[in-house]
Amino acid sequence: MAWRDGKASSGRLLLFMASIILGIAAVVSIQLFSSNLKDNIQRQSKSLMGADFLIDSNDKPTERVKAIIDSLGGADATEVTFSSMAAFPKNGSARLVRVRGLQGSFPLYGDLTTEPESAGSTYQSSGGAVVDATMLLQFNIDIGDSIKIGKITLPIVGKLIAIPGSSAITSAVAPSVLVPFDLIPETELLQMGSRKEYQYYFKAPDVDLKLLDDNVDPILDAENADIDTHESTSRQLGRRYDNFGKFLNLAAFIALLLGCIGIASSVHIYIKEKLASVAVLKCIGASRKQTFFIFLTQVIGMGLLGGIIGTALGVLLQETFPYILKEFLPFDIEVSITALPLITGVLLGVLMSILFALLPLLNTWYVTPLEVLRMSNNGTKKPKRARIYTFTAILVFVYGFSFLLLRNATQALGFVMAVVITFSILAGIAILSMKIIKRFFPTQWGFTSRQSLLNLFRPNNQTMVLLLSVGLGTFLISTLYFTKDILLSKTQLSSTGNNANIILLDVQTEQKEAVVQSVANQDLKVIDKLSLVTMRIQSINGILSNDIRKDTASTVNQWVLNHEFRTTYRDSLIASETIVEGEWQTAVERGEDVIISISEDLAENANLSINDKIVFNVQGVLMETTVGSIRQVDWARMQLNFMVVFPAGVLEKAPQFHVITAYVPDAESSALLQRDLVASFPNVSVIDLRQIYSVIEDVLTKVSWVINFMAFFSILTGIIVLIGSVRTSKYQRVKESVLLRTMGAKSPQILKISALEYFYLGILGSLMGILLSLIGSQLLATFLFNEPFVPSGIPFLVFLPGITLLVLMIGLFNIRSVLSSPPLEVLRKEV
């Protein structure tokens, strides 16, 4: 019976199934990709690091660290890496690069891909450089030309295509240049304040890495060094992409929820039409259970088929993800298919079909044979207890699935509450709209205008479902658009010349005035001149750092004790800082206590508060300080921010280096300045924020594309739900339109009635979605991005009329048969 009835109603059930397919496809594709990502990270962890484990330090290793390296059999490869300016004598161009001085056969795992292939193994013995291939192409440089790094000029012997652990994004910011380790001292670039890192790579496949980490890491921490294993690196890398995966999972879940709405609305109207048939079946002896299971079997069948098709579509879709995300990942993804996401997709299709179809299906249980003689089903008993149980099961389903995605009970509960609140607001606005129209009904309007408004609150109206589906779809796409605007606004360049877009690093004291003069000679504006002093924490509130490290009950984060702080001194706050506790100290006179200001995150990680005592080791000199204020720092701003700021009058005579910031109006001025500085001051690194902004904008564009790519499923599912809801309402509207034609209504009148009805639904639903997205985007801007939110007019100018037009077109498509055929023919066809 379920099969026979399903064949007769296949058109309506196909729309029901379409709601399932897209939601399942989104979930399965994301689950498969996440599984593949984790498997690839774990499988390629050695290749990503290039070794089994490494020991690293921000300075030359101490004698104790050297002894540990020797006790482990000596390093199989050694590297020192730092950022510096590089110049190409061929055409005078210059670029910030990542210099990697290597010794030994790095990488120990994975491949160093160069052109020619032999360059990766011969550059150390030949004394040449292997340079990033993209950068060579950018500056029209080829093999055989030379590159100047600091005081030395090296021949370019190869192009660097790929090296373990490098991605397209990191290469775009600072391309890699490989040079022999022994030539690094000749560059004379490793001076005071230079950021550098020494790494010692080991190949030891049979070593218990966890035991090694547990035994050696505490000793290295005390020597300002660290040990990283390929296992810990893979875990860190996995966590780096974890939030991205969670976001994509939530986007897929939104598509799934919209599909659930489509299921509920489709089955609601479908069962409403079948109640008379159910009553007939009961008249001829069918039991409650039989009639209920006839339609439940249809729902399960459609859910199973939709789950299978959606799963298959998800498998095909996940094949495209590695191509979309390849620039974000420092490795290639090998795609494979695992069973769990496939089983989950099919079961999910069946489960969501049953749960979200159960409410309307329950009506069949309470239909009496007498309903055959009744003109309406208003007298049908409403199963209150069963409805409560069903609502509870739906909420448990939503919570369980969100917990599966987020792996956090509190966040899952918050997500469920957010879903319930959003649905409640949209439903409340729909109900309120119907009541307002009914209460203030314009009786003086013409017949067609009144009839279109009547359709919004008369029996069998679809106002609630249509406003929910249209509102949610519009809400999602508008929020994504507004969020993209918020993110991109963080990288907009100022054209006023008041904000620096060039940063000159590692300027030595004797070079400071000459560098400033070089900038001024090119008629460029110097924005700021900062002095930096490096120091470490010696003790906190009288307790030595080493004692704090050994205290297992200490709440002080270990990185605070190991970190080399780069501090500055000034008499005022800057735009990115706000005092949240204490008072700012502008200057200190000789003999007075040194009152410093620390950032919020340092206060939290070091468990510090106002009036706490910190002793700093300033390159061998101990300095006692007192915390006088705590600042909130906006680290996202493209400017120099500091965890520790001293007042004026304290550090002026300490060993220091300097940072100079300037503003350049265009790319040509920036290139000219960089060429001049590289020629005169090879140790000075120039960071062109214009290039950084360009990379960030490119990254955000790609991220936005991925977000919109996933949002497409939610939006497309919303459109399918919309089509299903509007198409399903056709079976009520056709009879009414035929009756109107029978009573003498003309086709233009019927067309106008339908057009106005769907116009009202489209514009109200899309307007609600955009307005709700304004509220959501404002909350995101305030609490997540900490940025001002300036709404764009695009959603109002594009989304509002576009979605309204879509609803209108679908609605008018429904009644085309009424307008083109005789009434009796239409009724026969629809029946």
C-alpha positions in Angstrom: 0.0 0.0 0.0 2.9 2.4 0.8 4.4 1.6 -2.6 1.2 2.1 -4.5 0.4 5.4 -2.8 4.0 6.6 -3.0 4.0 6.1 -6.8 0.8 8.2 -7.1 2.5 11.0 -5.1 6.0 10.7 -6.4 6.3 14.3 -7.4 5.7 15.6 -3.9 7.8 13.0 -2.3 10.7 13.8 -4.6 10.8 17.3 -3.2 10.8 15.8 0.3 13.8 13.6 -0.7 15.7 16.6 -2.3 15.7 18.3 1.1 17.5 15.3 2.5 20.0 14.8 -0.3 21.8 18.2 -0.1 22.0 18.2 3.7 23.5 14.7 3.8 25.9 15.5 0.9 27.3 18.5 2.8 27.7 16.5 6.1 29.3 13.4 4.4 31.7 15.4 2.3 32.9 17.4 5.3 33.2 14.3 7.5 35.2 12.4 4.8 37.5 15.4 4.2 38.1 15.9 8.0 38.9 12.2 8.3 41.3 12.3 5.3 42.9 15.5 6.7 43.6 13.8 10.1 44.9 10.6 8.4 47.2 12.5 6.1 48.6 14.6 8.9 49.3 11.5 10.9 50.7 9.5 8.0 52.9 12.4 6.7 54.0 13.8 10.1 57.6 12.8 9.6 57.7 14.4 6.1 56.1 17.5 7.5 58.9 17.9 10.0 61.6 16.3 7.9 62.8 14.3 10.9 61.7 12.1 13.7 62.4 14.9 16.2 64.3 18.1 16.5 65.8 20.3 19.2 65.4 24.1 18.7 66.6 27.2 20.4 66.3 30.9 19.8 70.1 31.3 20.3 73.2 29.3 20.0 72.9 26.2 22.2 74.4 26.3 25.7 77.0 23.7 26.7 74.3 21.6 28.4 72.2 21.6 25.2 75.3 20.6 23.2 75.9 17.7 25.6 72.3 16.5 25.1 72.7 16.7 21.3 75.9 14.7 21.5 74.4 12.1 23.9 71.7 11.5 21.3 74.3 10.6 18.7 74.7 14.1 17.2 72.3 15.9 14.8 71.8 14.4 11.4 71.1 17.9 10.0 71.5 21.5 11.4 69.7 24.7 10.5 69.7 28.3 11.4 66.8 30.3 10.1 65.9 34.0 10.2 64.2 36.7 8.1 66.3 39.2 6.1 66.3 41.4 3.0 67.8 39.9 -0.1 68.8 41.8 -3.2 69.3 40.7 -6.8 72.2 42.6 -8.4 70.9 41.8 -11.9 68.1 44.4 -11.7 68.5 46.0 -8.2 65.2 44.5 -6.8 64.9 43.6 -3.2 62.6 41.3 -1.1 62.1 40.1 2.5 63.0 36.4 2.5 63.4 33.6 5.0 67.1 32.6 5.0 67.6 28.9 5.9 71.2 28.0 6.5 71.4 24.2 6.3 74.1 21.6 7.0 73.6 17.9 6.5 71.1 15.9 4.5 67.9 17.8 5.3 65.1 16.6 5.0 65.7 13.3 6.6 62.1 12.3 5.5 60.1 13.7 2.6 61.5 15.4 -0.5 63.4 18.6 -1.2 62.1 19.4 -4.7 64.4 21.7 -6.8 65.1 22.5 -10.4 67.5 21.1 -11.5 66.9 18.1 -9.3 70.6 17.9 -8.3 70.6 21.4 -6.8 69.1 20.2 -3.5 72.1 17.9 -2.9 74.9 20.0 -4.3 74.3 23.6 -3.1 76.0 23.1 0.2 79.3 21.9 -1.3 79.2 24.4 -4.2 78.5 27.4 -2.0 75.4 28.5 -3.9 71.9 29.4 -3.0 68.6 27.7 -3.9 65.9 30.3 -4.2 62.1 30.1 -4.2 60.9 29.5 -7.8 58.0 31.9 -7.6 60.1 34.8 -6.4 62.6 34.2 -9.2 59.8 34.4 -11.7 58.4 37.5 -10.1 61.8 39.4 -10.4 62.8 37.9 -13.8 65.8 36.1 -12.2 67.2 32.8 -13.5 69.7 30.1 -12.5 73.2 31.5 -12.9 72.3 35.0 -11.6 73.3 36.0 -8.1 71.6 36.9 -4.8 73.0 39.3 -2.1 72.2 38.4 1.5 73.8 40.7 4.0 77.5 41.0 3.2 77.8 38.1 0.8 76.7 37.5 -2.8 76.0 33.9 -3.8 75.3 32.3 -7.2 71.8 31.0 -7.7 72.3 27.3 -8.4 68.6 26.1 -8.3 65.0 26.9 -8.0 63.2 25.8 -4.8 59.9 24.1 -5.7 58.9 22.5 -2.4 60.4 21.8 1.0 58.7 20.0 4.0 56.5 22.1 6.2 56.2 25.0 3.8 52.9 26.2 2.3 51.9 28.7 -0.5 50.9 31.3 2.1 54.1 31.3 4.1 56.1 31.4 0.9 54.1 34.4 -0.3 55.0 36.4 2.9 58.7 35.4 3.1 60.0 33.1 0.3 62.7 30.6 1.4 66.3 30.9 0.3 68.5 27.9 1.1 72.2 28.6 1.7 75.1 26.6 3.3 75.2 26.8 7.1 78.9 27.6 7.1 78.3 30.9 5.2 75.8 32.4 7.6 78.5 34.1 9.8 79.8 35.9 6.7 76.4 37.6 6.1 76.9 39.5 9.4 73.2 39.5 9.8 72.9 37.8 13.2 73.2 40.9 15.3 71.6 42.2 18.5 67.8 41.8 18.3 67.8 39.5 15.3 65.1 36.9 15.4 66.7 33.6 14.7 66.2 29.9 15.4 68.7 27.1 15.6 67.3 23.6 14.8 68.9 20.2 15.1 67.2 17.4 13.3 67.4 13.7 14.3 66.5 10.5 12.5 65.7 7.8 15.1 62.8 5.6 14.0 63.2 3.1 16.9 63.2 5.6 19.7 60.3 5.9 22.1 59.5 9.6 21.3 57.1 10.1 24.2 59.6 8.8 26.7 62.3 11.0 25.2 60.1 14.1 25.3 59.2 13.5 28.9 62.8 13.0 30.0 64.6 15.6 27.9 62.1 18.5 27.6 62.3 19.7 31.2 66.1 19.9 31.0 65.9 21.8 27.7 63.3 24.2 29.0 65.7 25.3 31.7 68.2 26.1 29.0 65.7 28.1 26.9 65.5 25.3 24.3 62.8 22.8 23.3 62.3 19.4 21.8 59.6 18.7 19.2 58.7 15.2 17.9 56.8 14.5 14.7 54.0 13.1 16.8 53.5 16.3 18.8 53.9 18.4 15.6 51.1 16.4 13.9 48.8 17.0 16.9 49.5 20.7 16.8 48.9 20.8 13.0 45.7 18.9 13.5 44.5 21.4 16.1 45.4 24.3 13.7 42.9 23.0 11.2 40.4 21.9 13.9 38.5 25.2 14.1 38.3 25.4 10.3 36.9 21.9 10.2 34.4 22.8 13.0 33.2 25.8 11.0 32.7 23.7 7.9 30.8 21.1 10.0 28.5 23.7 11.3 27.9 25.1 7.8 27.0 21.5 6.7 24.7 21.1 9.8 22.9 24.3 8.9 22.2 22.7 5.5 20.9 19.6 7.3 18.6 21.7 9.6 17.2 23.5 6.5 16.6 20.0 5.0 14.8 19.0 8.2 12.5 22.0 7.8 11.8 20.9 4.3 11.0 17.4 5.5 8.6 18.7 8.1 6.8 21.1 5.8 6.5 18.6 2.9 5.2 15.8 5.1 2.9 18.2 6.9 1.0 19.2 3.8 1.2 15.7 2.3 -0.4 14.1 5.3 -3.0 16.8 5.6 -4.2 15.9 2.2 -4.1 12.2 3.0 -6.3 12.4 6.2 -9.5 11.8 4.2 -7.8 8.7 2.6 -6.8 7.5 6.1 -10.4 7.9 7.3 -11.6 5.8 4.3 -9.1 3.1 5.2 -10.3 3.0 8.7 -13.9 2.7 7.5 -13.0 -0.5 5.6 -11.2 -2.0 8.6 -7.7 -0.7 8.6 -6.2 -0.3 12.1 -4.4 2.8 13.5 -1.1 1.0 13.3 -1.6 -0.1 9.7 -2.5 3.4 8.5 0.3 4.9 10.5 2.9 2.5 9.1 1.8 2.9 5.5 3.0 6.5 5.6 5.9 5.9 8.0 7.2 3.3 5.5 7.1 5.9 2.7 9.0 8.3 4.9 11.7 5.7 5.8 12.0 4.7 2.2 12.5 8.3 1.0 14.9 8.9 3.9 16.9 5.8 3.0 17.0 6.6 -0.7 17.9 10.3 0.0 20.6 9.2 2.4 22.2 6.9 -0.2 22.1 9.5 -3.0 23.3 12.3 -0.6 26.1 10.1 0.6 27.2 9.3 -3.0 27.1 13.0 -3.8 29.1 13.8 -0.7 31.8 11.3 -1.8 32.1 13.0 -5.2 32.1 16.4 -3.6 35.0 15.7 -1.1 37.2 14.9 -4.1 37.2 18.7 -4.9 38.3 19.9 -1.4 42.0 19.2 -1.8 42.0 21.4 -4.9 40.1 24.2 -3.1 42.3 24.2 0.0 45.7 23.2 -1.3 47.2 26.7 -0.7 46.3 26.5 3.0 48.0 23.1 3.6 51.7 22.4 3.8 51.2 19.0 2.3 49.3 17.1 -0.4 46.2 15.3 0.6 45.6 11.7 -0.6 41.9 11.2 -0.7 40.5 7.9 0.5 37.0 6.7 1.5 36.3 5.5 5.1 33.2 3.6 6.1 32.0 5.6 9.1 31.0 8.8 7.3 29.1 6.7 4.7 27.2 4.8 7.3 26.5 8.0 9.2 25.1 9.6 6.1 22.7 6.8 5.3 21.6 6.4 9.0 21.3 10.2 9.3 19.0 10.4 6.3 16.6 7.8 7.8 16.8 9.2 11.3 16.1 12.9 10.3 13.3 11.8 8.0 11.5 9.9 10.8 12.1 12.5 13.5 11.0 15.6 11.5 8.1 13.8 9.8 6.8 12.3 13.0 4.8 15.3 14.1 2.6 15.4 11.0 2.5 11.6 10.9 1.0 11.5 14.3 -2.2 13.1 12.9 -2.9 9.8 11.1 -3.1 8.0 14.4 -6.0 10.1 15.7 -8.1 10.3 12.5 -11.6 8.7 13.0 -13.8 7.1 10.3 -16.2 10.0 10.8 -13.7 12.3 9.1 -15.0 10.9 5.7 -18.2 12.9 6.3 -16.5 16.1 7.6 -15.5 18.9 5.4 -12.4 19.7 7.6 -10.2 18.1 10.2 -10.5 20.8 12.8 -12.0 18.3 15.2 -9.1 15.9 15.0 -7.6 15.3 18.4 -4.1 16.8 18.8 -1.7 14.3 20.4 -0.1 16.6 23.0 1.9 14.0 24.9 3.2 12.4 21.7 4.1 15.9 20.3 6.1 16.7 23.5 8.0 13.5 23.2 8.7 14.2 19.5 9.9 17.7 20.2 12.2 16.4 22.9 13.6 13.7 20.6 14.3 16.4 17.9 16.2 18.6 20.4 18.2 15.6 21.6 19.0 14.8 17.9 20.2 18.4 17.3 22.2 18.4 20.5 23.7 15.0 19.8 24.8 15.9 16.3 26.2 19.3 17.3 28.2 17.6 20.1 29.5 15.1 17.5 30.8 18.0 15.5 32.1 20.3 18.2 33.3 17.7 20.8 32.3 20.2 23.5 29.1 19.8 25.6 28.8 23.5 26.5 29.4 24.7 23.0 26.9 22.1 21.7 24.3 23.3 24.2 24.9 26.9 23.2 24.5 26.0 19.5 21.2 24.2 20.2 20.0 27.3 22.2 21.0 29.6 19.3 19.1 27.4 16.8 16.0 27.4 19.0 16.2 31.2 19.5 16.7 31.8 15.8 13.8 29.6 14.9 11.6 31.1 17.6 12.3 34.6 16.5 11.4 33.8 12.9 8.3 31.8 13.9 7.3 34.6 16.3 7.6 37.2 13.5 5.6 35.0 11.2 2.7 34.6 13.7 2.8 38.3 14.6 2.7 39.2 10.9 -0.4 37.1 10.4 -2.1 38.6 13.4 -1.3 42.1 12.4 -2.7 41.6 8.9 -5.8 40.0 10.3 -6.3 42.7 12.9 -5.7 45.6 10.6 -7.1 44.1 7.4 -7.6 46.7 4.7 -11.3 46.1 3.9 -11.4 49.1 1.5 -8.9 47.5 -0.9 -9.9 45.9 -4.1 -11.0 42.2 -4.4 -7.6 40.8 -5.8 -5.6 42.7 -3.2 -7.8 41.6 -0.3 -7.8 38.0 -1.5 -3.9 37.9 -1.7 -3.7 39.1 1.9 -6.4 36.6 3.1 -4.3 33.8 1.8 -1.6 34.7 4.3 -3.7 33.7 7.3 -6.6 31.6 6.0 -6.7 27.8 6.6 -4.0 25.8 4.8 -1.8 28.8 4.6 2.0 28.3 4.2 3.1 31.6 5.8 4.9 30.0 8.7 6.9 27.5 6.7 7.7 29.8 3.9 8.8 32.6 6.1 11.0 30.2 8.1 12.7 28.8 5.0 13.1 32.1 3.2 14.2 33.9 6.4 16.8 31.3 7.3 18.3 31.1 3.9 18.6 34.9 3.6 19.9 35.1 7.2 22.7 32.7 6.4 23.9 34.3 3.1 23.6 37.8 4.5 25.6 37.0 7.7 28.3 35.4 5.6 28.5 38.5 3.4 28.6 40.9 6.4 31.2 38.7 8.2 33.4 38.8 5.1 33.1 42.6 5.1 34.2 42.7 8.8 37.3 40.6 8.1 38.3 42.4 5.0 37.9 45.8 6.7 40.8 44.8 9.0 43.2 44.9 6.1 42.1 48.1 4.4 45.0 50.5 3.8 44.8 54.0 5.0 45.4 56.6 2.3 45.9 59.5 4.7 49.6 58.8 5.4 49.0 58.7 9.2 49.4 54.9 9.4 52.7 53.2 8.7 52.9 50.6 5.9 56.7 50.1 6.0 58.5 48.6 9.1 62.3 48.7 9.3 63.6 46.1 11.8 66.9 45.4 13.4 68.2 48.9 13.1 71.3 49.2 15.3 71.9 52.3 17.5 74.7 53.7 15.4 72.6 53.3 12.3 69.4 54.9 13.6 69.9 58.5 12.4 71.4 57.4 9.1 68.4 55.2 8.4 65.9 58.0 9.3 67.9 60.3 7.0 67.6 57.8 4.1 63.9 57.7 4.5 63.7 61.5 4.6 65.9 61.9 1.6 63.2 60.2 -0.5 60.6 62.6 0.8 58.9 59.9 2.8 57.2 60.3 6.1 58.7 58.7 9.3 55.8 57.7 11.5 57.6 56.3 14.6 61.0 55.5 16.0 60.9 52.7 18.6 63.6 51.3 20.8 63.5 47.6 21.8 65.3 46.0 24.7 65.4 42.2 25.1 65.1 40.6 28.6 63.9 37.5 30.4 61.9 37.1 33.6 64.3 36.3 36.5 61.7 36.0 39.3 58.1 36.7 40.1 57.1 38.0 43.6 60.5 36.8 44.9 60.3 33.3 43.5 63.0 32.4 40.9 61.9 31.2 37.5 63.7 27.9 37.9 61.8 27.2 41.1 58.5 28.1 39.5 59.3 25.6 36.7 59.9 22.8 39.2 56.7 23.6 41.1 54.1 21.2 39.8 51.3 23.2 41.4 52.3 26.5 39.8 49.7 28.1 37.5 52.3 30.2 35.7 52.5 29.2 32.0 55.9 27.7 31.1 56.3 29.9 28.0 56.3 33.0 30.2 59.4 31.7 32.0 61.2 30.7 28.8 60.2 33.7 26.6 62.7 36.4 25.6 60.6 39.5 25.8 61.2 42.4 23.4 60.1 45.5 25.4 60.0 49.2 24.7 59.6 52.4 26.7 57.4 55.4 26.1 55.3 58.0 28.0 51.9 57.4 26.4 49.5 54.7 25.2 49.0 54.0 21.5 45.7 53.5 19.6 45.7 49.7 20.0 45.9 49.9 23.8 43.4 50.5 26.6 44.1 50.5 30.4 41.7 48.0 32.0 43.3 48.0 35.5 45.7 50.3 37.4 47.2 53.6 36.2 49.6 54.4 33.4 53.1 55.6 34.5 54.5 58.1 32.0 58.1 58.5 33.4 60.3 57.5 36.3 62.9 59.7 38.0 66.2 58.4 39.3 65.7 56.5 42.6 62.0 55.9 42.1 60.4 52.4 41.7 60.1 51.2 38.1 56.3 50.9 37.4 55.6 48.9 34.3 52.5 48.1 32.2 51.7 44.5 31.1 49.2 43.1 28.6 46.1 41.2 29.7 47.2 37.9 28.3 50.6 38.2 30.0 48.8 38.9 33.3 46.6 35.9 32.8 49.4 33.5 31.8 51.8 34.6 34.5 49.0 35.0 37.1 50.0 38.6 37.7 48.0 41.5 39.2 48.6 45.1 40.2 51.5 45.7 42.6 53.1 42.3 41.9 56.9 42.3 41.7 58.8 41.1 38.6 62.6 41.0 38.4 63.9 41.1 34.7 67.3 39.9 33.5 68.2 42.7 31.1 71.2 41.0 29.4 72.9 40.2 32.6 71.6 43.2 34.7 68.8 42.5 37.1 66.0 45.1 37.3 63.2 45.0 39.8 59.8 46.3 38.6 56.3 46.6 39.9 53.1 46.0 37.8 51.4 49.4 37.7 48.8 48.8 35.0 47.3 46.1 32.8 46.4 46.9 29.2 44.0 45.4 26.7 46.0 45.1 23.5 44.5 44.6 20.0 47.0 42.2 18.6 45.2 42.0 15.3 46.2 45.5 14.3 49.0 45.7 11.8 51.4 47.7 14.1 54.0 47.0 16.8 52.4 46.0 20.1 54.2 44.9 23.2 53.5 42.7 26.2 55.7 44.8 28.5 56.0 48.6 28.3 58.4 50.6 30.5 58.0 54.2 31.4 60.5 56.8 30.0 63.7 57.3 32.1 64.6 53.6 32.7 65.9 51.8 29.6 67.4 54.6 27.6 71.0 53.4 28.3 70.3 49.7 28.0 71.7 47.7 25.0 69.0 48.0 22.4 68.1 48.0 18.8 65.5 50.1 17.0 62.4 49.8 14.8 61.5 52.6 12.4 58.1 52.8 10.8 57.2 55.0 7.7 54.5 55.6 5.2 55.1 55.2 1.4 52.4 56.3 -1.0 52.9 53.7 -3.7 54.7 50.5 -4.7 57.4 52.3 -6.7 58.4 54.4 -3.7 58.5 51.2 -1.5 60.7 49.4 -4.0 63.1 52.4 -4.3 63.4 52.7 -0.5 64.1 48.9 -0.1 66.8 49.0 -2.8 68.5 52.0 -1.1 68.3 50.4 2.4 69.6 47.0 1.3 72.6 48.6 -0.4 73.5 50.8 2.6 72.2 48.8 5.6 72.1 45.0 4.7 71.3 44.0 8.3 68.1 46.0 8.2 65.0 44.0 7.4 62.2 45.8 5.6 58.6 44.6 6.0 56.3 46.0 3.4 52.9 45.8 4.9 51.4 46.4 1.4 52.7 42.9 0.4 51.4 41.5 3.7 48.0 43.1 3.2 47.9 41.7 -0.3 48.6 38.2 0.9 46.0 38.5 3.7 43.4 39.8 1.3 44.2 36.9 -1.0 43.9 34.5 1.9 40.6 36.0 3.1 39.3 35.9 -0.5 40.0 32.2 -0.7 38.6 31.6 2.8 35.5 33.6 1.8 35.3 31.5 -1.3 35.4 28.3 0.8 32.8 29.7 3.2 30.5 30.6 0.4 31.2 27.3 -1.3 29.9 25.5 1.8 27.1 28.0 2.4 26.0 27.2 -1.2 24.7 23.9 0.2 22.7 25.6 2.9 21.3 28.2 0.5 20.6 25.6 -2.2 18.9 23.4 0.4 16.9 26.5 1.5 15.8 27.1 -2.1 14.8 23.4 -2.4 12.8 23.7 0.8 11.3 26.9 -0.6 10.4 25.2 -3.9 9.0 22.2 -2.0 6.9 24.4 0.4 5.5 26.6 -2.4 5.0 23.6 -4.7 3.2 21.7 -2.0 0.8 24.6 -1.3 -0.1 24.3 -5.0 -2.6 21.6 -4.2 -4.6 23.9 -2.0 -4.2 27.0 -4.2 -5.2 25.2 -7.5 -8.6 24.3 -6.1 -9.2 27.8 -4.9 -8.1 29.3 -8.1 -10.3 26.9 -10.1 -13.3 27.9 -7.9 -12.5 31.6 -8.5 -12.4 30.9 -12.3 -15.7 29.0 -12.1 -17.3 32.0 -10.4 -16.1 34.3 -13.1 -12.7 35.4 -12.1 -10.4 36.2 -15.0 -6.9 34.9 -15.4 -5.3 38.3 -14.8 -7.1 38.5 -11.5 -5.9 35.1 -10.4 -2.4 35.9 -11.5 -2.4 39.1 -9.5 -3.7 37.3 -6.4 -1.0 34.7 -6.5 1.7 37.2 -7.4 0.8 39.5 -4.5 0.7 36.6 -2.1 4.1 35.3 -3.0 5.5 38.8 -3.2 4.4 39.5 0.4 5.9 36.2 1.5 9.2 36.7 -0.4 9.8 40.3 0.7 8.8 39.7 4.4 10.9 36.5 4.7 14.0 38.0 3.0 13.7 41.2 5.0 13.4 39.3 8.3 16.5 37.3 7.4 18.6 40.4 6.5 17.5 42.3 9.6 18.4 39.3 11.8 21.8 39.0 10.1 22.4 42.6 11.0 22.0 41.8 14.6 24.1 38.6 14.3 26.9 40.3 12.5 26.9 43.2 15.0 27.4 40.6 17.8 30.2 38.9 15.8 31.9 42.2 15.2 31.7 43.2 18.9 32.5 40.0 20.7 34.5 38.0 18.2 36.4 40.4 15.9 36.4 43.5 18.2 35.9 45.7 15.1 33.4 48.3 14.2 30.6 47.0 12.0 29.5 49.1 9.0 26.6 47.4 7.2 26.8 47.0 3.5 23.9 47.9 1.3 24.4 44.8 -1.0 22.1 42.5 0.9 19.3 45.1 0.7 20.0 45.9 -3.0 20.7 42.3 -4.2 19.5 39.6 -1.8 16.2 41.3 -0.9 14.8 41.7 -4.5 16.6 38.6 -5.7 15.0 36.2 -3.2 11.6 38.0 -3.5 11.7 37.5 -7.2 12.6 33.8 -6.8 9.6 33.2 -4.5 7.4 35.1 -6.9 8.6 33.0 -9.9 8.0 29.7 -8.1 4.6 30.7 -7.0 3.5 31.8 -10.5 4.9 28.6 -12.0 2.5 26.7 -9.8 -0.6 28.2 -11.2 0.3 28.1 -14.9 -2.1 25.2 -15.5 -5.0 27.1 -14.0 -4.5 30.0 -16.3 -4.1 27.9 -19.5 -6.7 25.1 -19.1 -10.4 24.8 -18.5 -11.4 24.5 -14.7 -12.8 21.0 -15.0 -9.7 19.7 -16.9 -7.4 21.2 -14.2 -9.4 19.6 -11.4 -9.3 16.2 -13.1 -5.6 16.5 -13.7 -4.8 17.5 -10.1 -7.0 14.8 -8.6 
